[in-house]
Amino acid sequence: MKNNIAIRVENLHKSFGDGDSLVEVIKDASFTINKGELIGLIAPSGGGKTTLLMMIGCVEEPSSGKIWIGEEKVYDNRWLTNETRKIRREKIGFIFQAHYLIPFLNIIDNLTLLPQANKINEKAAQKRAMELLRYFGIGDKEKAMPSQLSGGQNQRVAIARALVNNPRIILADEPTAALDMQRSVDVVKMLKQIAVEQKVAIVMVTHDDRMLPYCDRIMKIENKATIFDQ
């Protein structure tokens, strides 16, 4: 069903430079990703995984093509809005290899920073943040500083931060790269649970083939084009 589509991309192209220095990174990428799906995105090193993720996330401008976020077309050979930052704040959550928590803020303040920037009042922001911390089993860590948490706990906080504004899409760029095998599996299972329970579309870049069985579908970048495993 059309209204079940979270991300739609048509003929997306990205190149850098021009003339003799032109480098094509992504060529004619076309795909749809549904709500509730966990997609594993793989490619060789330098194959364009992060570039594709950043184009979907309205961070990197494509060279050409079309992008829909839900039912809203946001790019058609140019950005169709001047509010790409607003789209990112309200509709997209990002998770990275490093947690990038603000070291001088405690955990609850790290989580409430973005909602308050979106004009959510402090009480409502704190309620949502605590719901997420309890959901991830770290509800007793709200006053702790990032330096007092383990790597796995900080990554849980980073995932909670990506969810705090109720995004419809989460883009995760190698979120398990800094974790050991067991913590990596725990994080990917967590992402799968989030996708299913909250109907969020999640695209996860990974270099670790052991994480792929937990994904609903695997998307590859081969010869600059995107294909799904059958």
HELIX and SHEET records of a PDB file:
HELIX    1   1 LYS A    2  ASN A    4  5                                   3    
HELIX    2   2 GLY A   19  SER A   21  5                                   3    
HELIX    3   3 LYS A   49  ILE A   56  1                                   8    
HELIX    4   4 THR A   84  LYS A   91  1                                   8    
HELIX    5   5 ILE A  107  ALA A  117  1                                  11    
HELIX    6   6 GLU A  122  TYR A  135  1                                  14    
HELIX    7   7 PRO A  146  GLN A  148  5                                   3    
HELIX    8   8 GLY A  151  LEU A  163  1                                  13    
HELIX    9   9 MET A  181  GLN A  198  1                                  18    
HELIX   10  10 ASP A  209  TYR A  214  5                                   6    
SHEET    1   A 4 VAL A  23  ASN A  34  0                                        
SHEET    2   A 4 ILE A   5  PHE A  16 -1                                        
SHEET    3   A 4 SER A  64  ILE A  69 -1                                        
SHEET    4   A 4 GLU A  72  ASP A  76 -1                                        
SHEET    1   B 6 ILE A  92  ILE A  95  0                                        
SHEET    2   B 6 ILE A 169  ASP A 173  1                                        
SHEET    3   B 6 ALA A 201  VAL A 205  1                                        
SHEET    4   B 6 LEU A  38  ILE A  42  1                                        
SHEET    5   B 6 ARG A 217  GLU A 222  1                                        
SHEET    6   B 6 ALA A 225  PHE A 228 -1                                        
END                                                                             
